[in-house]
């Protein structure tokens, strides 16, 4: 089975938008709970995707990558971002400690969404027919994109969430040294991507998200991988 570009867009668009935007909303919600009202005052503590969508990062780049993969005849690689939620860490009740929970809320939300989409695969299988297969494919897209975002953001590199978690956990001196990397973090990430190191670091983590999703929802792992294979080809 091979999907057309339009079919791939239809399958991916809802999981991608919510994976990226709810990730940011989760940061804002956690910040509010720990004392920083910045995101709440700007209307960013919401599940409304319109408040978080970045025209390029949330829509343009993923669509471009899907188009390029289709033209090149290779597997799709999706990447994107939403508008970052503004957080003033100085407003947190205990900035160094609470930074961990605010940062972890993002990839944590992706894990929850991966579970939700794995459950949608199960629902699609139960429904069957002409509605069941599209729902299963959308569920697989949801598990896949949330697995990527969770794995990427847990890497201990500022400004990724994992970098902020590491800064929170480390003693003051190494934490300060790691935080100074933040202005260069995006360039390090790009270098890791082009050298292939990023993929080697991420795929074991993505596999853990897949296993986590299938274990807790009772989904057969081979079914998930077969659906993802359809999406990537």
N, C-alpha and C positions, 0 to 999 in steps of 0.2 A: 504493500500500500504506500502510495506516495502522495503527499499533500501539495496542493498548489500554493503559491505565495499568499493569495487571498485567504485560503483556508488556514494557513499558519498564522497569519495576522489575527484572524477571528479567534483562533484557539489561544493565542498568547496574550492578547491585549488586556483582558480583564485581570488575569493573574499577575502580569507585569506591573500594571498601574497600582494595584492594591499591595503588591509585595514591596514596592518602593515607597509609596505614600504612607502606608500604615507603619512601616519601619520608622519613618520620621515622626509620625504622630505619637508613637510609643515613647520616643525620646522626650517629647514635649510633656506627655502625661507623667512620666517618671520624674522629670524636673519639677513639675508642679507639686507632686506629692512630697518632694524633698526640699521645697521652699523657694524655688525659682519660678516666678509667674510670668517671665518674659514671653515665652511661647504662647501661654494662655491669653495674655493681653493682646497679642497680635492675631488671635484666632487660629492658631496652628495646632491646638490640642483638639483635633477633630478627625473623624474618619472620612470627611468629604475630600475626595481626591483633588478637586479643583483648587483647594487651598495649598496643596503640596506639589502639584505638577510643575515640572520644569519643561517648557516646550521642547528643548533640545534633549535633555538627559532622560526624560520620562517617555517621550514619544518619538522624537526625531531619530535619536541614535539607535534605539532598539529596532525601529522599522528599517533604518539604513542597513544595519547588520543582517537582518533577515533577508533583505533584498540582495545584498552582496553574496550571502551564502547561497542563495538560489541561483544567481547568475554564475557563480563560480562552480556550482555543483558540489560543494563541500558541506560539511556539517555546520549547523548554525551555532554561533557563539553570541549570547546575549549579554549586554552590559548596559547599565544606565544608572541614573540617580534622580532624586527629587530635590526640591529646594531645601537646603539644610535648615533644620529648626534652630532658631536662635536660642542659645542657652548661656546664661551668665553664671558660671560655676561659682563665682564669689557669693552669689545669693543663696547657695545651698547651705543647709544648716551645718553640715560638716563636709566642706568641699572635697577633700581628698577621699574620704570614705564614700560619700554619696555619688561621686563621679562614677564609681564602679557600676552602681545600679542604673544610673541614667544611661551610661554607655551600653550596658548589657541589655537594656530594654529593646534596642533595635534588633539585634540578632535573635533575641528571645521571641520577638513578635514573628520573625520569619520561621522559627521552629513551629510555633503555634499554627501559622498559616500552612506550613508543609503538612501538618497533621490534618488540617481541614481539607486540603486538596486531595490527600490520600483517601480520606473518607468519601470524597466526591467520586473517586475512581470506583470505590466499592459500590456506591449508589448507582453509578452508570452501568456497572456490570449487572446489578440486580434489575435495573429497568430494562436493559437490552433494547433492541429495536433501533430505529433511526435516531432516537434521542440519546440512547445510552452511550454509543461510541463517541460522539462529540464531547459528551460530558467526561468520559474517561480520558480523552486526549487533553481536554482543558485541565483536568485534575493532574495529569502527568506534567503538563507545562507548569502548573502551580508548584508542584513538589520540586521540579527542576530549578526554576528561577529562585525560589526561596532557599533551596539548598545552596545555590551559588552565592546569594547575598549573605546568608548566615556564615558560610565558610570564609568568604572574603573579609567580612567585617570582624571576624574573631581573630584575624591575624594580628600579632602584637606590634603593629606599626602605626604610629600616629600619622595622620589624623583619623585612621580607622578606629572603630569602636574598641577593637582588641588592644590598640595602643593606649587608649584612655583607661581601659581596665588594668593593663599592665602598670601604667603610671600610678593608679590608685593602690595597687597591691605592693609595689616596690618600696623599699626604704627611701627616705628623702633624697639622698645623693644620686643613686642610680635612676630614680624617678625623674629628677631634674634633667639628667643627661639624656634620658629617652625623650622627654617632652621637647627638648631642643631640636629633635629630628623633624618635628611636625611641618615646618615650612618646606622641607625637602621630601616629605613622605610621598607625595603624588609622583614625583620624578623617580623615586626608588621603586614605586609600584609599577610604573610604566617599564622601567628597566627589567624588573622581574618578569613582567608579562612577555616582553620581546625576547628574552633569553630562554623562555620556557620554564623557568624556575617557579613562577607563580602557579602554573598548572600543576606541577609536581607537589607543591605545598597544599593546594586546594582540593585536589581530587580525593585524597583520603578523607578529608573533612566532609566533602560533599557526600561521599559514600556513607559516612556515619549518619548524616541527616536522612538519607534514603532509608537506612536500616532502622533508624529511630521511627520514621514515619510508617514503615511497613509493619514493624513489630507492634506498635500501639494501636494500629487500626486493623490488624489481621490481613493486610494486603499481601498478596504473594509478590515477593521481590522480583521474580522473573517477569511477571506481568508488568510491573512498573518499568523495568528496563526495556521491555519490548515496546511499550508505548513511547518512551523517551527516544528510542531508536527511530521510530516513525517520525517524530517531531524534528529530529536533528538531520534527517536525510532529505 
